Amino acid sequence: MNASPALSATEFTSERLRLRKAHDADRDGLIELQTDPQVRLYLGGPRPRSAVEQRLDAIGTANVTNKPGTFVIADKRTDQLLGTLVLDRRSPDLPGHVTEECGELELTYLLRPSAWGAGLAFEAATAALRAAADELPDQPVLVVTQTANERSLRLAALLGFQRVSTFEAYDAEQTLAAANLHSFKA
């Protein structure tokens, strides 16, 4: 569809955040994101800690973000992991697309509960989308979340995503929202 699959940048900052590649010191935070029942409530539930640890041991913590467009969200001052953000192509094998070609950019993110409610997800998403808008041609960007995830739907709307449709996946209704990438240009 597009020449670049996602962002080529490996790090960028916002007022309070640094979006960067993972370090070995991020291990505990990455484990928490995958095993926390609150974080994983709309993502199929928490993963077993032993499975997450085995995966990190197998690939190496620093390699979790090797794929372009995949970042750790870290506190700019302390460099502590607050969450993760991915801006990558939505697989054509998944439901929820706005083009016939599929493969649209899709924004996903997870934040530790200690980072909720402070506008950090909005700040991280805005920074990533602005960086992508500066680098990539204009195109649709998707957000897909369980319809029951009201916080995520509010954030998508605040970012400027418009609801397009709903569909069933993973035994729950999902909401598909879209925005034009260049609407995020600074």
GUDO-941803 format. One record per residue (C-alpha): residue number from 1; x, y, z. Coordinates in steps of 0.1 Angstrom, whole numbers, always signed. Each point is the difference from the previous one (the first is absolute). Layout:
<sites>
<site k="NUM" c1="X" c2="Y" c3="Z"/>
...
</sites>
This chain:
<sites>
<site k="1" c1="+0" c2="+0" c3="+0"/>
<site k="2" c1="+26" c2="+26" c3="+11"/>
<site k="3" c1="+37" c2="+0" c3="-4"/>
<site k="4" c1="+7" c2="+3" c3="+38"/>
<site k="5" c1="-16" c2="-25" c3="+23"/>
<site k="6" c1="+1" c2="+23" c3="+30"/>
<site k="7" c1="+22" c2="+26" c3="+16"/>
<site k="8" c1="+38" c2="-2" c3="-7"/>
<site k="9" c1="+7" c2="+22" c3="+31"/>
<site k="10" c1="+14" c2="-20" c3="+30"/>
<site k="11" c1="-6" c2="+27" c3="+26"/>
<site k="12" c1="-19" c2="+33" c3="+4"/>
<site k="13" c1="-12" c2="+21" c3="+29"/>
<site k="14" c1="-30" c2="+20" c3="+11"/>
<site k="15" c1="-3" c2="+23" c3="+30"/>
<site k="16" c1="+0" c2="-27" c3="+26"/>
<site k="17" c1="+8" c2="-32" c3="-19"/>
<site k="18" c1="+28" c2="-17" c3="-20"/>
<site k="19" c1="-12" c2="-26" c3="-25"/>
<site k="20" c1="+30" c2="-23" c3="-5"/>
<site k="21" c1="+12" c2="-35" c3="-5"/>
<site k="22" c1="+0" c2="-25" c3="+29"/>
<site k="23" c1="+29" c2="-4" c3="+24"/>
<site k="24" c1="+7" c2="-30" c3="+22"/>
<site k="25" c1="-11" c2="+21" c3="+30"/>
<site k="26" c1="-35" c2="+1" c3="-14"/>
<site k="27" c1="-6" c2="-37" c3="+7"/>
<site k="28" c1="-21" c2="+4" c3="+32"/>
<site k="29" c1="-22" c2="+26" c3="-16"/>
<site k="30" c1="-6" c2="-21" c3="-31"/>
<site k="31" c1="-9" c2="-30" c3="+21"/>
<site k="32" c1="-24" c2="+22" c3="+20"/>
<site k="33" c1="-17" c2="+12" c3="-32"/>
<site k="34" c1="-7" c2="-36" c3="-11"/>
<site k="35" c1="-10" c2="-14" c3="+33"/>
<site k="36" c1="-21" c2="+28" c3="+15"/>
<site k="37" c1="-37" c2="-8" c3="+1"/>
<site k="38" c1="-10" c2="+37" c3="-4"/>
<site k="39" c1="+23" c2="+6" c3="-30"/>
<site k="40" c1="-11" c2="-32" c3="-17"/>
<site k="41" c1="-37" c2="+3" c3="+8"/>
<site k="42" c1="-10" c2="+6" c3="-36"/>
<site k="43" c1="+28" c2="-20" c3="-15"/>
<site k="44" c1="-9" c2="-35" c3="+10"/>
<site k="45" c1="+11" c2="+1" c3="+36"/>
<site k="46" c1="+34" c2="-1" c3="+16"/>
<site k="47" c1="+26" c2="-23" c3="-14"/>
<site k="48" c1="+18" c2="-25" c3="+23"/>
<site k="49" c1="+31" c2="+16" c3="+15"/>
<site k="50" c1="+21" c2="-31" c3="-8"/>
<site k="51" c1="-10" c2="+2" c3="-37"/>
<site k="52" c1="+9" c2="+37" c3="-2"/>
<site k="53" c1="+33" c2="-6" c3="+17"/>
<site k="54" c1="+8" c2="-29" c3="-23"/>
<site k="55" c1="-7" c2="+22" c3="-31"/>
<site k="56" c1="+22" c2="+28" c3="+13"/>
<site k="57" c1="+28" c2="-25" c3="+8"/>
<site k="58" c1="-3" c2="-15" c3="-35"/>
<site k="59" c1="+1" c2="+32" c3="-20"/>
<site k="60" c1="+17" c2="+23" c3="+25"/>
<site k="61" c1="-17" c2="+30" c3="+17"/>
<site k="62" c1="+18" c2="+25" c3="-22"/>
<site k="63" c1="-13" c2="-17" c3="-32"/>
<site k="64" c1="-37" c2="+4" c3="+9"/>
<site k="65" c1="-1" c2="+33" c3="-19"/>
<site k="66" c1="+23" c2="-10" c3="-29"/>
<site k="67" c1="-29" c2="+3" c3="-26"/>
<site k="68" c1="-3" c2="+35" c3="-15"/>
<site k="69" c1="-28" c2="+20" c3="+16"/>
<site k="70" c1="+2" c2="-18" c3="+33"/>
<site k="71" c1="+10" c2="+20" c3="+31"/>
<site k="72" c1="+2" c2="+1" c3="+37"/>
<site k="73" c1="-17" c2="+30" c3="+15"/>
<site k="74" c1="+24" c2="+13" c3="+27"/>
<site k="75" c1="-1" c2="+29" c3="+24"/>
<site k="76" c1="+23" c2="+27" c3="-15"/>
<site k="77" c1="+15" c2="+8" c3="+33"/>
<site k="78" c1="+6" c2="-34" c3="+16"/>
<site k="79" c1="-1" c2="-22" c3="-32"/>
<site k="80" c1="-23" c2="-24" c3="+19"/>
<site k="81" c1="-22" c2="-21" c3="-22"/>
<site k="82" c1="-36" c2="+12" c3="+1"/>
<site k="83" c1="-14" c2="-21" c3="-29"/>
<site k="84" c1="+4" c2="-10" c3="-36"/>
<site k="85" c1="-12" c2="+15" c3="-33"/>
<site k="86" c1="-1" c2="-16" c3="-34"/>
<site k="87" c1="-8" c2="+17" c3="-33"/>
<site k="88" c1="+1" c2="-28" c3="-26"/>
<site k="89" c1="-20" c2="-15" c3="-28"/>
<site k="90" c1="-33" c2="-18" c3="+9"/>
<site k="91" c1="+2" c2="-36" c3="-13"/>
<site k="92" c1="-23" c2="-6" c3="-30"/>
<site k="93" c1="-9" c2="-33" c3="+18"/>
<site k="94" c1="-18" c2="+20" c3="+28"/>
<site k="95" c1="-35" c2="+15" c3="-4"/>
<site k="96" c1="-3" c2="+37" c3="+2"/>
<site k="97" c1="+13" c2="+20" c3="-30"/>
<site k="98" c1="-9" c2="+32" c3="-19"/>
<site k="99" c1="+17" c2="-8" c3="-33"/>
<site k="100" c1="-3" c2="-29" c3="-24"/>
<site k="101" c1="+38" c2="-5" c3="+1"/>
<site k="102" c1="+0" c2="-3" c3="+38"/>
<site k="103" c1="+33" c2="+5" c3="+17"/>
<site k="104" c1="-9" c2="+34" c3="+14"/>
<site k="105" c1="+21" c2="+15" c3="+28"/>
<site k="106" c1="-14" c2="-10" c3="+34"/>
<site k="107" c1="+7" c2="+17" c3="+33"/>
<site k="108" c1="+1" c2="-22" c3="+32"/>
<site k="109" c1="+13" c2="+9" c3="+34"/>
<site k="110" c1="+1" c2="-14" c3="+36"/>
<site k="111" c1="+8" c2="+20" c3="+31"/>
<site k="112" c1="+7" c2="-11" c3="+35"/>
<site k="113" c1="-29" c2="+9" c3="+24"/>
<site k="114" c1="+22" c2="+23" c3="+19"/>
<site k="115" c1="+2" c2="+21" c3="-32"/>
<site k="116" c1="-38" c2="+2" c3="-7"/>
<site k="117" c1="-20" c2="+31" c3="+3"/>
<site k="118" c1="+29" c2="+25" c3="-6"/>
<site k="119" c1="-4" c2="+5" c3="-38"/>
<site k="120" c1="+31" c2="-21" c3="-7"/>
<site k="121" c1="-17" c2="-23" c3="-25"/>
<site k="122" c1="-12" c2="+31" c3="-19"/>
<site k="123" c1="+34" c2="+16" c3="+1"/>
<site k="124" c1="+18" c2="-32" c3="-12"/>
<site k="125" c1="-25" c2="-6" c3="-28"/>
<site k="126" c1="+1" c2="+36" c3="-11"/>
<site k="127" c1="+38" c2="-1" c3="-1"/>
<site k="128" c1="+1" c2="-33" c3="-20"/>
<site k="129" c1="-27" c2="+11" c3="-24"/>
<site k="130" c1="+17" c2="+34" c3="-6"/>
<site k="131" c1="+33" c2="-17" c3="-7"/>
<site k="132" c1="-17" c2="-24" c3="-24"/>
<site k="133" c1="-18" c2="+29" c3="-17"/>
<site k="134" c1="+33" c2="+17" c3="-6"/>
<site k="135" c1="+16" c2="-31" c3="-15"/>
<site k="136" c1="-28" c2="-20" c3="-18"/>
<site k="137" c1="-24" c2="+9" c3="-28"/>
<site k="138" c1="-36" c2="+8" c3="+11"/>
<site k="139" c1="-20" c2="-31" c3="+6"/>
<site k="140" c1="-26" c2="-14" c3="+24"/>
<site k="141" c1="+10" c2="-9" c3="+36"/>
<site k="142" c1="-21" c2="-24" c3="+19"/>
<site k="143" c1="-8" c2="-6" c3="+37"/>
<site k="144" c1="-18" c2="-32" c3="+8"/>
<site k="145" c1="-12" c2="-7" c3="+36"/>
<site k="146" c1="-27" c2="-19" c3="+18"/>
<site k="147" c1="-32" c2="+21" c3="+0"/>
<site k="148" c1="-1" c2="-6" c3="+37"/>
<site k="149" c1="+33" c2="+18" c3="+5"/>
<site k="150" c1="-15" c2="+35" c3="+5"/>
<site k="151" c1="+33" c2="+16" c3="+10"/>
<site k="152" c1="+17" c2="-11" c3="-32"/>
<site k="153" c1="-30" c2="+12" c3="-21"/>
<site k="154" c1="+1" c2="+34" c3="+18"/>
<site k="155" c1="+37" c2="+3" c3="-7"/>
<site k="156" c1="-4" c2="-9" c3="-37"/>
<site k="157" c1="-27" c2="+27" c3="-3"/>
<site k="158" c1="+22" c2="+25" c3="+18"/>
<site k="159" c1="+28" c2="-7" c3="-25"/>
<site k="160" c1="-25" c2="+6" c3="-29"/>
<site k="161" c1="-8" c2="-35" c3="-10"/>
<site k="162" c1="-35" c2="-5" c3="-13"/>
<site k="163" c1="-20" c2="-32" c3="+6"/>
<site k="164" c1="-4" c2="-19" c3="-33"/>
<site k="165" c1="-16" c2="-33" c3="+10"/>
<site k="166" c1="-2" c2="-29" c3="+25"/>
<site k="167" c1="+7" c2="-36" c3="-5"/>
<site k="168" c1="+3" c2="-32" c3="+21"/>
<site k="169" c1="+34" c2="-14" c3="+8"/>
<site k="170" c1="+16" c2="-17" c3="+30"/>
<site k="171" c1="-36" c2="-7" c3="+13"/>
<site k="172" c1="-7" c2="+37" c3="+4"/>
<site k="173" c1="-13" c2="+29" c3="-20"/>
<site k="174" c1="+29" c2="+21" c3="-13"/>
<site k="175" c1="-2" c2="+36" c3="-12"/>
<site k="176" c1="+20" c2="+12" c3="-30"/>
<site k="177" c1="+9" c2="+37" c3="-1"/>
<site k="178" c1="+21" c2="+18" c3="-27"/>
<site k="179" c1="+17" c2="+33" c3="-6"/>
<site k="180" c1="+22" c2="+14" c3="-28"/>
<site k="181" c1="+37" c2="-1" c3="+9"/>
<site k="182" c1="+7" c2="+35" c3="-12"/>
<site k="183" c1="-27" c2="+14" c3="+24"/>
<site k="184" c1="+27" c2="-5" c3="+26"/>
<site k="185" c1="+26" c2="+23" c3="-16"/>
<site k="186" c1="+12" c2="+26" c3="+25"/>
</sites>
